[in-house]
Amino acid sequence: MNFKIISKTSPLILASSSPRRKRLLKQMGFPFRILTSDIDENQVNAEDADAIVCLLAERKALAVSERTGGHWILGADTVVVLGETILGKPADRDEARSMLSSLEGKEHRVITGFSILDPQSRVAHLEAVTTLVRMKRLKSGEIEAYLDTGEPFGKAGSYAIQGIGAFLVETISGSYTNVVGLPVCALIKSLVAVGALEDFPFSPPETEA
């Protein structure tokens, strides 16, 4: 079945309030609008991190599909994983400090799951992308100073690679934008494969000057 491709008159629906995902889509010139899913992310029955992020991404997209029709929909979820432990968003300064202390000097995984629904609200694509990140060894003063910036709060793993937290990251292996919150290369390949895009970049580019 042929559907309308993503365009200014038929924008992609982003089922996320994340300013980082919004910024990435805007940077790539995507016509899109945001509808927040507001699902309960704690009620997840899955065995591993890949399954969890895929399930949450799909749930976010499906929740939004109930409020809009005839559009391609994107849901996404990102987690930080150290060993077998999933690190979510810190509840307070003590938890953020504990997370950063556990990550420093070690390699961890950042996993983003994304789900694409077609205009009939059927799952057209579901994928989890992993990036390996190694954090440098930190002095207690560095952790406290970073906490003082306020940036760790509201971030999975208590850091933001696209912000001040870049000073923490020694190396990465894999997609940088995946660590920010959306694996752009994998996303665009998938949108073309499922027929949501004919080609990319957009011509002419739909970006701001």
C-alpha positions in Angstrom: 0.0 0.0 0.0 1.3 3.4 -0.9 1.3 6.2 1.7 2.1 9.8 1.6 5.8 10.5 2.1 7.0 12.8 4.9 6.7 16.4 3.8 5.7 19.9 5.0 2.0 19.0 4.3 2.4 15.5 5.9 4.9 15.9 8.7 6.5 13.2 10.8 4.9 12.9 14.2 7.5 12.7 17.0 6.1 10.9 20.0 8.5 12.5 22.4 9.0 15.7 24.4 12.8 15.3 24.3 14.5 18.6 23.3 17.5 16.6 22.1 15.4 14.5 19.6 13.6 17.6 18.5 17.0 19.3 17.9 18.3 16.4 15.9 15.3 16.2 13.6 15.3 20.0 13.1 19.0 19.8 12.3 18.3 17.2 9.6 15.6 19.3 8.0 12.7 17.1 8.9 9.2 18.5 8.8 7.7 17.2 12.0 5.5 18.0 14.9 5.5 16.8 18.5 2.8 14.9 20.4 3.9 13.7 23.8 3.0 10.1 24.6 2.9 10.3 28.5 3.1 6.6 28.9 4.1 4.9 32.2 7.7 4.0 31.5 8.0 1.9 34.7 5.4 -0.7 33.7 7.7 -2.7 31.3 7.9 -6.5 31.2 11.0 -7.3 29.2 14.1 -9.3 29.8 16.9 -7.0 28.6 17.7 -3.4 27.7 17.2 -3.9 23.9 13.8 -5.3 24.5 12.9 -2.6 27.0 13.8 0.3 24.7 12.0 -1.3 21.7 8.9 -1.9 23.8 8.8 1.6 25.2 9.5 3.2 21.7 6.6 1.1 20.3 4.3 2.0 23.2 5.0 5.7 22.8 4.3 5.7 19.1 1.1 3.7 19.5 -0.1 5.9 22.3 0.2 9.0 20.0 -1.4 7.2 17.1 -4.7 7.2 19.0 -4.7 11.1 18.7 -3.6 11.5 15.1 -4.2 9.7 11.8 -2.6 9.5 8.4 0.9 10.4 9.5 4.2 8.5 9.9 5.0 8.3 13.6 8.3 8.0 15.4 8.7 6.7 19.0 12.1 6.4 20.7 13.6 5.5 24.1 17.2 5.7 25.3 18.9 4.0 28.2 22.4 3.8 29.6 23.6 0.3 30.6 26.6 -0.5 32.8 27.2 -4.2 32.8 23.7 -5.5 33.2 22.5 -2.5 35.2 20.2 0.0 33.5 20.8 3.6 34.6 17.8 5.8 34.2 17.4 9.5 35.1 18.6 10.4 38.6 16.1 11.1 41.2 18.3 13.6 43.0 21.9 14.8 43.4 23.0 11.8 45.5 21.8 9.4 42.8 23.4 11.4 40.0 26.7 11.4 41.9 26.4 7.6 42.4 25.8 7.1 38.7 28.7 9.2 37.6 31.0 7.5 40.1 30.0 4.1 38.8 30.5 5.1 35.1 33.9 6.9 35.5 36.8 5.1 34.0 34.6 2.4 32.4 32.9 1.5 29.2 29.1 1.4 29.1 26.4 1.0 26.5 23.9 3.6 25.3 21.0 1.9 23.6 18.2 3.7 21.7 15.2 1.9 20.5 13.0 3.5 17.8 9.7 2.5 16.3 8.2 3.7 13.1 4.5 3.4 12.6 2.9 3.8 9.1 -0.1 6.1 8.5 -2.4 3.2 9.4 -0.7 2.9 12.9 1.0 -0.4 12.0 4.6 -1.0 13.1 6.7 -0.6 10.0 10.1 -0.8 11.7 11.4 -1.5 15.2 15.2 -1.5 16.0 17.6 -1.0 18.9 21.0 0.7 18.2 23.9 0.4 20.6 26.9 2.8 21.0 29.8 2.0 23.3 31.0 4.9 25.5 34.1 5.1 27.7 34.2 7.7 30.4 37.4 9.1 31.7 38.5 8.7 35.3 37.1 11.5 37.3 38.1 13.4 40.4 35.5 14.0 43.1 35.8 17.8 42.4 34.9 17.2 38.7 31.8 15.3 39.6 30.7 17.9 42.1 31.3 20.7 39.6 29.4 18.9 36.9 26.5 18.4 39.3 26.5 22.1 40.1 25.8 22.9 36.4 22.4 21.1 36.8 22.9 19.3 33.5 22.9 15.7 34.8 19.4 15.9 36.0 16.7 14.6 33.6 19.4 12.7 31.7 19.8 8.9 31.5 23.1 8.0 33.2 23.4 11.5 34.6 25.3 13.1 31.7 24.7 14.8 28.3 27.4 14.1 25.7 26.0 17.0 23.6 26.5 19.5 26.4 29.0 20.1 29.2 29.1 16.4 29.7 31.3 16.0 26.6 34.3 16.6 28.9 33.6 13.3 30.6 33.7 11.1 27.4 37.0 9.7 26.4 35.9 7.6 23.4 32.8 6.3 21.7 32.4 3.4 19.2 29.2 3.7 17.1 26.7 6.5 16.4 27.2 9.8 18.3 23.6 10.9 17.7 22.5 7.6 19.3 24.0 8.8 22.5 22.2 12.1 22.2 18.9 10.2 21.8 18.3 9.3 18.2 20.5 7.2 15.8 20.0 9.5 12.8 21.8 7.3 10.2 19.8 4.2 11.1 16.6 6.2 11.3 16.9 7.7 7.8 17.9 4.4 6.3 14.8 2.8 7.9 12.4 5.7 6.8 13.6 5.2 3.2 13.3 1.4 3.4 9.7 1.5 4.6 8.6 4.2 2.1 8.3 7.1 4.4 10.9 9.0 2.4 11.8 8.7 -1.2 15.3 10.1 -0.7 17.4 12.2 1.6 18.5 15.0 2.1 15.3 16.9 1.3 15.5 19.0 -1.9 15.4 21.9 -1.3 16.5 21.5 2.3 13.7 22.3 4.7 16.1 23.9 7.3 16.2 27.4 8.7 18.8 29.8 7.4 
